[in-house]
Amino acid sequence: MKNNVLMQVERLTRRYGETRAVDDLNFTLHRGEALGLLGPNGAGKSTTLRILAGVLAPDAGRIVINGIDLLDQPRRAKQAIGYLPEPPPLYPELTVDEQLHYSARLHGLSRAASRQAIVRVKERCGLTEMGRRLTGNLSRGYQQRIGLAQAILHDPPVIILDEPTAGLDPIQLREIRNLICALSREHGVILSTHLLAEVQITCSHVLILRAGRQVYSGALAELDPRQQPGRLLVGMNTPPPVTVLARLPRVTQVDDLGEGRFRLHHAPGALPQRIVVELAYDCGWDLWELTPESVSLEQIFFDLTVSQGDSA
């Protein structure tokens, strides 16, 4: 697996005055992975991508791309990167073919290699029939395709995409997402978004940022709601002290909601309902509510980006 490491990021930090836009970031990207950079607006996603692409220098930290240190050998390291910023860097007066040829030459491809690469990426990005169209006259969806085609012209191991589906209609959205999924099978892809659905559909791994700091980094599957702590709403006319409820087996926390209602937080997979019912009957608690609270993936992300972020 070590040979498949395409990017290694260690202790990455970037400051703007007293503000840390990126604060001690660490992660690894392997071939065949799509890493979603997720967080609310202002979390530091675009700044992070600009640093990873070599557009912005960090104040501290290390970035190794395909075995090459980005800070020590920037030209060599950047050859292994395909970068799509938001918005895509396009010249509206150029045709699609002219735009792609210009980009291919900037990537250092020969004329012959440029022609071959342009044919390949146009087919892959659904641009085969668009070669003679002016870039500025095309829809936002096609402009995103052109930007993505520019990023993969030189077949880079690492592809970095900043909000690649911003402003697209549902049909364009699906097509771009399918293309990203296909690319992630052969490359390592990093994309930023503030949309949970985007990460769920396109990514295998996720890095969640809050105010420049990572609050989670790992496989998306590890955030499966079934693996998360559960919650049980309980209502009683004659409730016991909170300390009694807190001592129930596998109950980790009790929230007193007032008026005889409580939220019991319990370990993953634990089912305290039966114990609560039995004790309520034996002790005369007069139980009137027993409602399991389902924990959605959206709630997990909210807890990570708000609750844990505030305590960090």
C-alpha positions in Angstrom: 0.0 0.0 0.0 2.9 2.3 0.7 3.8 2.4 -3.0 0.3 3.7 -3.8 0.7 6.8 -1.6 0.3 9.8 -3.9 0.2 12.6 -1.4 1.4 12.9 2.2 0.5 16.1 4.1 2.1 16.8 7.5 1.5 19.7 9.9 0.2 22.0 7.2 -0.4 25.5 8.5 -1.3 28.9 6.9 -1.9 32.1 8.7 -3.5 35.4 7.6 -2.4 37.8 10.4 -3.7 36.3 13.6 -6.1 34.0 11.9 -5.1 30.4 11.1 -6.9 29.6 7.8 -5.3 26.1 7.9 -4.2 24.8 11.2 -2.0 21.7 11.6 -3.5 19.6 8.8 -2.4 15.9 8.3 -3.6 13.3 5.9 -2.5 10.8 3.3 -4.0 10.2 -0.2 -3.6 6.8 -2.0 -4.2 5.8 -5.6 -7.8 4.8 -6.1 -9.1 7.1 -3.4 -11.4 10.1 -3.6 -11.0 12.4 -0.6 -13.7 14.9 0.1 -12.7 18.1 1.8 -15.9 19.0 3.6 -16.8 21.9 5.9 -18.9 25.0 6.2 -18.2 28.2 4.3 -15.0 29.7 5.7 -13.6 26.4 7.0 -10.4 26.7 4.9 -11.2 24.3 2.1 -10.2 26.5 -0.9 -7.1 27.8 1.0 -6.1 24.2 1.6 -6.5 23.2 -2.0 -4.5 26.2 -3.2 -1.6 25.2 -0.9 -1.8 21.6 -2.1 -1.7 22.7 -5.7 1.4 24.9 -5.1 -0.5 28.1 -5.8 -0.1 29.4 -2.2 2.8 28.8 0.1 2.2 27.4 3.6 3.7 29.0 6.7 4.6 25.5 8.0 4.3 21.9 7.1 5.3 19.4 4.4 3.6 18.2 1.3 5.0 15.2 -0.7 3.4 14.5 -4.0 4.1 11.2 -5.7 7.4 11.0 -3.7 8.5 14.6 -4.5 8.5 17.3 -1.9 6.4 20.2 -3.2 8.4 22.9 -1.4 11.8 21.5 -2.3 11.1 20.6 -5.9 8.0 22.6 -6.9 8.3 22.2 -10.7 8.7 18.4 -10.5 5.9 18.0 -7.9 3.4 20.2 -9.8 3.8 17.9 -12.9 2.0 15.3 -10.9 -0.9 17.6 -10.1 -4.0 18.4 -12.1 -5.8 21.4 -10.5 -9.3 22.8 -11.2 -9.9 26.0 -9.3 -13.2 27.7 -8.9 -14.1 29.3 -11.3 -12.3 27.4 -14.1 -9.5 29.5 -15.7 -10.9 29.8 -19.2 -10.5 32.3 -22.1 -14.0 33.0 -23.4 -12.6 34.2 -26.8 -10.9 30.8 -27.5 -12.6 27.7 -28.9 -12.6 24.5 -26.9 -9.8 23.1 -29.0 -7.7 26.2 -28.8 -8.2 26.3 -25.0 -7.1 22.7 -24.6 -4.2 23.0 -26.9 -3.0 26.1 -25.0 -3.3 24.2 -21.7 -1.5 21.1 -23.1 1.5 23.2 -24.2 1.6 24.9 -20.8 1.8 21.4 -19.3 4.9 20.8 -21.5 3.3 18.3 -23.9 4.7 18.2 -27.4 2.5 19.1 -30.4 1.9 15.4 -31.2 1.3 14.5 -27.5 -1.0 17.5 -27.2 -3.2 16.3 -30.1 -3.5 12.8 -28.6 -4.2 14.1 -25.2 -6.9 16.5 -26.4 -8.7 13.8 -28.3 -8.6 11.6 -25.1 -9.8 14.2 -22.7 -12.5 15.5 -25.0 -14.0 12.0 -25.3 -13.7 11.4 -21.5 -15.3 14.8 -20.6 -18.0 14.7 -23.2 -16.5 17.5 -25.4 -16.0 15.6 -28.6 -18.6 17.7 -30.5 -17.6 21.0 -28.9 -14.1 21.5 -30.3 -15.0 24.5 -32.5 -17.4 26.2 -30.1 -16.3 29.4 -28.3 -15.7 28.7 -24.7 -17.5 31.8 -23.6 -20.7 30.8 -25.4 -21.0 27.4 -23.6 -23.1 26.6 -20.5 -21.6 26.5 -17.0 -21.7 22.7 -17.2 -19.6 22.6 -20.3 -17.2 25.1 -18.9 -16.7 22.9 -15.9 -16.0 20.0 -18.3 -13.4 22.1 -20.1 -11.8 23.0 -16.8 -11.7 19.4 -15.8 -10.3 18.4 -19.1 -7.5 20.9 -18.7 -6.7 19.4 -15.3 -6.3 15.9 -16.6 -4.6 16.6 -20.0 -1.2 15.5 -18.8 -2.6 12.4 -17.0 -1.5 13.5 -13.5 -1.6 11.0 -10.6 -3.2 13.6 -8.3 -6.3 15.6 -9.3 -7.4 18.5 -7.1 -10.9 19.9 -7.7 -12.3 23.0 -6.0 -16.2 22.9 -5.9 -16.3 21.0 -9.3 -20.1 20.9 -9.4 -20.9 24.5 -8.2 -23.8 26.0 -10.2 -24.6 22.9 -12.3 -28.1 21.7 -13.1 -29.2 18.2 -11.9 -28.2 16.5 -15.3 -24.8 18.2 -15.4 -24.3 17.4 -11.7 -24.8 13.7 -12.3 -22.5 13.7 -15.4 -19.6 15.5 -13.6 -20.0 13.3 -10.5 -19.8 10.1 -12.6 -16.7 11.4 -14.3 -15.1 12.2 -10.9 -15.9 8.6 -9.7 -14.3 7.2 -12.9 -11.2 9.3 -12.4 -10.8 8.2 -8.8 -10.4 4.6 -9.8 -7.1 5.4 -11.6 -5.9 8.5 -9.8 -6.0 10.1 -6.4 -8.7 12.7 -6.3 -9.2 15.5 -3.8 -12.3 17.7 -4.1 -13.7 20.4 -1.9 -17.4 20.9 -1.2 -19.8 22.0 1.5 -22.4 19.5 0.3 -22.7 16.2 2.2 -24.5 14.5 -0.7 -21.5 15.4 -2.9 -19.1 13.5 -0.6 -21.5 10.5 -0.2 -21.8 10.0 -3.9 -18.2 10.6 -5.1 -15.8 10.0 -2.2 -14.3 7.0 -0.4 -12.7 9.1 2.3 -13.4 12.4 3.9 -11.5 15.2 5.7 -13.8 17.5 7.6 -12.6 21.0 8.4 -13.9 23.5 10.9 -12.3 26.9 11.2 -9.1 25.6 9.5 -8.7 22.6 11.8 -9.5 19.0 10.9 -12.1 17.4 13.1 -12.2 14.1 11.3 -10.1 12.3 8.7 -10.7 8.8 7.5 -12.9 6.4 5.5 -16.4 7.6 4.9 -17.7 4.2 5.8 -16.4 4.8 9.4 -19.1 7.5 9.8 -21.9 5.0 9.2 -24.7 6.0 11.5 -25.0 2.4 12.6 -21.5 2.6 14.1 -22.3 5.8 16.1 -23.6 6.2 19.6 -27.4 6.0 19.9 -30.0 8.2 21.7 -33.2 7.3 23.4 -35.9 9.8 24.5 -37.6 8.9 27.7 -40.6 10.6 29.3 -41.9 9.8 32.9 -44.4 11.3 35.2 -42.4 10.2 38.3 -38.8 10.2 37.1 -35.9 9.0 39.2 -32.8 11.2 39.8 -30.6 11.7 36.8 -27.8 9.8 38.6 -30.0 6.7 38.5 -30.5 6.9 34.7 -26.8 7.6 34.2 -26.0 4.2 35.9 -28.0 2.2 33.4 -25.9 -0.4 31.5 -24.0 1.2 28.5 -25.6 4.6 29.0 -22.9 7.2 28.5 -24.7 10.5 29.1 -28.1 11.7 30.2 -29.6 15.1 29.2 -32.4 16.4 31.4 -34.9 18.0 28.9 -37.3 19.1 31.7 -40.9 18.2 32.4 -39.9 14.5 33.1 -38.2 14.0 29.7 -34.6 12.8 29.3 -32.3 11.9 26.4 -30.2 8.8 27.1 -27.0 8.5 25.1 -25.9 5.0 24.8 -23.1 2.9 23.2 -23.3 1.8 19.5 -25.6 -1.3 19.2 -26.9 -1.0 22.8 -30.7 -1.3 23.2 -31.6 0.0 26.7 -35.3 0.2 26.0 -36.1 -3.1 27.7 -34.2 -2.2 30.8 -35.9 1.2 31.0 -39.4 -0.4 30.6 -38.7 -3.0 33.3 -37.3 -0.5 35.8 -40.1 1.9 35.1 -42.6 -0.8 35.9 -40.8 -2.1 39.0 -40.0 1.4 40.4 -43.2 3.2 39.5 -41.7 5.8 37.2 -45.0 6.0 35.2 -43.3 5.8 31.7 -45.2 7.6 29.0 -42.6 8.1 26.3 -39.9 5.8 24.9 -38.6 6.9 21.5 -35.3 5.9 19.8 -33.7 8.9 18.0 -32.2 7.9 14.7 -28.8 9.5 14.0 -28.4 10.6 10.4 -25.1 11.0 8.6 -26.1 14.7 8.3 -26.4 15.0 12.1 -22.9 13.3 12.5 -21.4 15.9 10.1 -23.2 18.7 12.0 -21.9 17.5 15.3 -18.4 17.3 14.0 -18.3 20.7 12.3 -20.2 22.6 15.0 -20.1 20.9 18.4 -16.6 19.4 18.3 -15.3 22.3 16.4 -16.4 24.7 19.1 -14.7 22.7 21.8 -11.4 22.4 19.9 
